[in-house]
């Protein structure tokens, strides 16, 4: 049977019962099953009424940035997950015969098809609003702050010209910062310069190769330090 309308009290009650003995919708780790059910709920369930569902919702929300990478089939709807059967026969002597079992039963007490259609419409509108909100959420840009050592050939290298050549490199996602000359011995000083890069746009290895292309000034380069922002 699976989950049905997770926007109704009855649907949340089924979810809460399902999570009584489980940490996840299926298996022992977050998956696309959790993502599908999570997205079918527009807000966190009330902890007082649905403690298990509320606990699960808060836990899965912490994986929100990782949703696309979680294992499982992202194309499956949330309705394929959950209990296979919810109805309970209170009196075995009055159990329905085989013919009756094949009939569709409204577990949530609604026989009005118009009301069912209205519930579907409201759910779809809320899901569409949720997806729109998610799409508008700004993506976190991964950046790194790097300290780069640029070593000259000898003590006669024009360090001002070397630094000017290095800073002359312009790239989308690259910002040059402070710099200083650091003695390395025998009168030779290296240029130590700080820069910030957007990880998806700038390759450090390519940048170092470009700097080493200034053969009149640069002997070699090294990454002295790097930290994610």
Kinemage of the C-alpha trace (Angstrom):
@kinemage 1
@onewidth
@group {chain A} dominant
@subgroup {mainchain}
@vectorlist {calphas} color= white
{ca unk a 1} P 0.000 0.000 0.000
{ca unk a 2} L 2.706 2.527 1.006
{ca unk a 3} L 2.315 6.075 2.296
{ca unk a 4} L -0.559 8.161 0.962
{ca unk a 5} L -1.291 11.801 1.832
{ca unk a 6} L 1.513 12.925 4.131
{ca unk a 7} L -0.056 16.374 4.488
{ca unk a 8} L -2.990 14.977 6.483
{ca unk a 9} L -3.058 13.957 10.141
{ca unk a 10} L -3.863 10.394 9.151
{ca unk a 11} L -0.918 10.211 6.757
{ca unk a 12} L 1.498 11.638 9.352
{ca unk a 13} L 0.172 9.165 11.902
{ca unk a 14} L 1.046 6.296 9.541
{ca unk a 15} L 4.542 7.773 9.012
{ca unk a 16} L 5.015 8.220 12.763
{ca unk a 17} L 4.021 4.595 13.376
{ca unk a 18} L 6.346 3.394 10.596
{ca unk a 19} L 9.299 5.169 12.228
{ca unk a 20} L 8.640 3.764 15.693
{ca unk a 21} L 11.260 1.045 15.167
{ca unk a 22} L 13.237 2.623 12.309
{ca unk a 23} L 15.738 5.440 11.867
{ca unk a 24} L 15.171 5.651 8.113
{ca unk a 25} L 12.355 4.925 5.658
{ca unk a 26} L 14.295 1.932 4.341
{ca unk a 27} L 17.605 0.356 5.340
{ca unk a 28} L 20.123 1.613 7.855
{ca unk a 29} L 21.322 4.841 6.207
{ca unk a 30} L 19.713 7.849 4.498
{ca unk a 31} L 18.660 7.191 0.897
{ca unk a 32} L 16.441 8.483 -1.885
{ca unk a 33} L 13.513 6.866 -0.043
{ca unk a 34} L 14.014 9.376 2.781
{ca unk a 35} L 14.394 12.212 0.254
{ca unk a 36} L 11.116 11.347 -1.501
{ca unk a 37} L 9.142 11.194 1.761
{ca unk a 38} L 10.878 14.297 3.161
{ca unk a 39} L 9.922 16.344 0.093
{ca unk a 40} L 6.301 15.213 0.365
{ca unk a 41} L 6.053 17.013 3.735
{ca unk a 42} L 6.020 20.812 3.587
{ca unk a 43} L 7.047 21.423 7.205
{ca unk a 44} L 8.381 19.561 10.229
{ca unk a 45} L 5.765 17.348 11.944
{ca unk a 46} L 4.677 18.451 15.411
{ca unk a 47} L 6.934 16.754 17.948
{ca unk a 48} L 4.134 16.506 20.496
{ca unk a 49} L 1.811 14.650 18.114
{ca unk a 50} L 4.323 12.778 15.944
{ca unk a 51} L 7.590 12.396 17.926
{ca unk a 52} L 9.090 9.693 15.689
{ca unk a 53} L 8.293 11.533 12.469
{ca unk a 54} L 9.595 14.812 13.922
{ca unk a 55} L 12.875 13.161 14.973
{ca unk a 56} L 13.310 11.601 11.541
{ca unk a 57} L 12.447 14.854 9.710
{ca unk a 58} L 15.024 16.865 11.692
{ca unk a 59} L 17.685 14.206 11.076
{ca unk a 60} L 17.067 13.980 7.313
{ca unk a 61} L 17.038 17.792 7.022
{ca unk a 62} L 20.709 17.739 8.057
{ca unk a 63} L 21.482 15.842 4.807
{ca unk a 64} L 19.610 18.346 2.593
{ca unk a 65} L 22.723 19.533 0.723
{ca unk a 66} L 23.619 15.884 0.017
{ca unk a 67} L 20.179 14.824 -1.317
{ca unk a 68} L 21.350 14.395 -4.965
{ca unk a 69} L 24.210 12.096 -3.910
{ca unk a 70} L 22.298 9.793 -1.569
{ca unk a 71} L 21.917 6.195 -2.818
{ca unk a 72} L 18.705 4.877 -4.325
{ca unk a 73} L 16.311 5.603 -7.185
{ca unk a 74} L 15.407 9.304 -7.164
{ca unk a 75} L 12.610 8.755 -9.693
{ca unk a 76} L 10.439 6.714 -7.304
{ca unk a 77} L 7.532 8.561 -5.650
{ca unk a 78} L 7.114 8.528 -1.889
{ca unk a 79} L 3.963 6.416 -2.243
{ca unk a 80} L 6.013 3.281 -3.020
{ca unk a 81} L 7.474 3.347 0.495
{ca unk a 82} L 5.880 2.603 3.842
{ca unk a 83} L 3.646 -0.140 5.243
{ca unk a 84} L 2.161 -2.644 2.835
{ca unk a 85} L -1.031 -2.786 4.881
{ca unk a 86} L -2.505 -0.413 7.451
{ca unk a 87} L -5.991 -1.796 8.098
{ca unk a 88} L -6.376 -4.096 11.129
{ca unk a 89} L -9.185 -6.622 11.569
{ca unk a 90} L -10.533 -6.256 15.097
{ca unk a 91} L -12.881 -9.264 14.942
{ca unk a 92} L -11.540 -12.243 12.981
{ca unk a 93} L -15.054 -13.704 12.783
{ca unk a 94} L -16.099 -10.676 10.724
{ca unk a 95} L -13.079 -10.674 8.434
{ca unk a 96} L -13.987 -9.838 4.808
{ca unk a 97} L -14.076 -12.652 2.284
{ca unk a 98} L -11.740 -12.773 -0.711
{ca unk a 99} L -14.098 -10.795 -2.938
{ca unk a 100} L -14.411 -8.012 -0.385
{ca unk a 101} L -10.637 -7.872 0.094
{ca unk a 102} L -10.215 -7.022 -3.555
{ca unk a 103} L -12.411 -3.937 -3.253
{ca unk a 104} L -10.796 -0.529 -2.786
{ca unk a 105} L -11.128 0.646 0.819
{ca unk a 106} L -10.838 4.273 1.906
{ca unk a 107} L -8.654 4.035 4.999
{ca unk a 108} L -9.044 7.699 5.822
{ca unk a 109} L -12.803 7.902 5.962
{ca unk a 110} L -13.404 9.866 2.748
{ca unk a 111} L -15.882 8.632 0.147
{ca unk a 112} L -16.146 11.949 -1.656
{ca unk a 113} L -14.120 11.864 -4.893
{ca unk a 114} L -14.273 15.653 -5.134
{ca unk a 115} L -12.673 15.973 -1.702
{ca unk a 116} L -9.951 13.502 -2.746
{ca unk a 117} L -9.247 15.552 -5.881
{ca unk a 118} L -9.078 18.728 -3.793
{ca unk a 119} L -6.594 17.105 -1.393
{ca unk a 120} L -4.402 16.077 -4.335
{ca unk a 121} L -4.557 19.598 -5.761
{ca unk a 122} L -3.564 21.174 -2.429
{ca unk a 123} L -0.722 18.679 -1.986
{ca unk a 124} L 0.626 19.322 -5.477
{ca unk a 125} L 0.463 23.083 -4.943
{ca unk a 126} L 2.390 22.764 -1.690
{ca unk a 127} L 4.984 20.494 -3.283
{ca unk a 128} L 5.388 22.934 -6.179
{ca unk a 129} L 5.901 25.786 -3.709
{ca unk a 130} L 8.475 23.709 -1.829
{ca unk a 131} L 10.403 22.922 -5.042
{ca unk a 132} L 10.338 26.577 -6.049
{ca unk a 133} L 11.678 27.574 -2.652
{ca unk a 134} L 14.456 24.962 -2.899
{ca unk a 135} L 15.396 26.114 -6.408
{ca unk a 136} L 15.680 29.715 -5.203
{ca unk a 137} L 17.966 28.767 -2.307
{ca unk a 138} L 21.471 30.089 -3.082
{ca unk a 139} L 24.078 27.416 -3.663
{ca unk a 140} L 27.063 27.436 -1.338
{ca unk a 141} L 30.226 28.300 -3.275
{ca unk a 142} L 33.259 26.293 -2.159
{ca unk a 143} L 36.354 28.476 -1.778
{ca unk a 144} L 39.924 27.988 -0.590
{ca unk a 145} L 42.461 30.452 0.782
{ca unk a 146} L 45.951 29.538 -0.431
{ca unk a 147} L 49.445 30.704 0.488
{ca unk a 148} L 51.729 30.267 -2.518
{ca unk a 149} L 55.549 30.382 -2.505
{ca unk a 150} L 57.060 31.666 -5.760
{ca unk a 151} L 60.827 31.094 -5.917
{ca unk a 152} L 63.139 33.154 -8.182
{ca unk a 153} L 66.273 31.951 -9.940
{ca unk a 154} L 68.764 33.954 -7.873
{ca unk a 155} L 69.332 37.113 -5.836
{ca unk a 156} L 69.495 39.218 -9.008
{ca unk a 157} L 65.912 38.430 -10.049
{ca unk a 158} L 63.713 41.542 -10.196
{ca unk a 159} L 61.182 40.595 -7.498
{ca unk a 160} L 58.958 43.619 -8.201
{ca unk a 161} L 58.641 42.527 -11.823
{ca unk a 162} L 58.057 38.926 -10.713
{ca unk a 163} L 55.202 39.956 -8.422
{ca unk a 164} L 53.699 42.202 -11.098
{ca unk a 165} L 53.703 39.263 -13.530
{ca unk a 166} L 52.036 36.984 -10.992
{ca unk a 167} L 49.347 39.508 -10.088
{ca unk a 168} L 48.784 40.109 -13.770
{ca unk a 169} L 47.106 36.708 -14.006
{ca unk a 170} L 43.347 37.291 -13.975
{ca unk a 171} L 40.758 34.512 -13.743
{ca unk a 172} L 37.095 34.291 -12.861
{ca unk a 173} L 37.057 33.026 -9.268
{ca unk a 174} L 40.615 34.214 -8.425
{ca unk a 175} L 41.386 37.059 -5.994
{ca unk a 176} L 44.946 38.004 -5.091
{ca unk a 177} L 45.694 39.045 -1.503
{ca unk a 178} L 48.628 40.194 0.612
{ca unk a 179} L 52.210 39.292 -0.179
{ca unk a 180} L 55.689 39.549 1.304
{ca unk a 181} L 59.272 38.660 0.475
{ca unk a 182} L 60.715 35.883 2.635
{ca unk a 183} L 64.505 35.265 2.840
{ca unk a 184} L 65.562 31.753 1.846
{ca unk a 185} L 69.376 32.160 2.058
{ca unk a 186} L 72.363 33.519 0.122
{ca unk a 187} L 70.588 36.837 -0.385
{ca unk a 188} L 67.699 35.165 -2.235
{ca unk a 189} L 64.114 35.990 -1.282
{ca unk a 190} L 60.970 34.206 -2.372
{ca unk a 191} L 57.589 35.812 -2.976
{ca unk a 192} L 54.950 34.506 -0.576
{ca unk a 193} L 51.509 35.568 -1.769
{ca unk a 194} L 47.993 34.832 -0.541
{ca unk a 195} L 45.061 34.199 -2.864
{ca unk a 196} L 41.441 33.062 -2.663
{ca unk a 197} L 40.015 30.745 -5.322
{ca unk a 198} L 36.600 29.297 -6.101
{ca unk a 199} L 37.327 25.576 -6.219
{ca unk a 200} L 35.037 24.818 -9.183
{ca unk a 201} L 36.469 27.605 -11.336
{ca unk a 202} L 40.206 27.686 -10.634
{ca unk a 203} L 42.655 24.777 -10.737
{ca unk a 204} L 45.685 25.374 -8.510
{ca unk a 205} L 47.870 23.095 -10.612
{ca unk a 206} L 46.977 25.061 -13.760
{ca unk a 207} L 47.631 28.344 -11.938
{ca unk a 208} L 51.065 27.169 -10.765
{ca unk a 209} L 51.905 26.036 -14.290
{ca unk a 210} L 50.953 29.467 -15.629
{ca unk a 211} L 53.132 31.217 -13.037
{ca unk a 212} L 56.065 28.931 -13.835
{ca unk a 213} L 55.661 30.076 -17.425
{ca unk a 214} L 57.334 33.357 -16.419
{ca unk a 215} L 60.704 31.688 -16.999
{ca unk a 216} L 62.702 34.903 -16.779
{ca unk a 217} L 61.729 35.283 -13.135
{ca unk a 218} L 60.323 32.045 -11.707
{ca unk a 219} L 62.250 28.906 -10.866
{ca unk a 220} L 59.418 27.025 -9.128
{ca unk a 221} L 56.237 27.332 -7.054
{ca unk a 222} L 54.901 25.536 -3.984
{ca unk a 223} L 51.624 25.607 -2.066
{ca unk a 224} L 52.748 26.561 1.439
{ca unk a 225} L 49.282 26.393 3.002
{ca unk a 226} L 45.661 25.892 1.978
{ca unk a 227} L 42.428 26.115 3.939
{ca unk a 228} L 38.789 25.704 2.909
{ca unk a 229} L 36.538 28.672 3.587
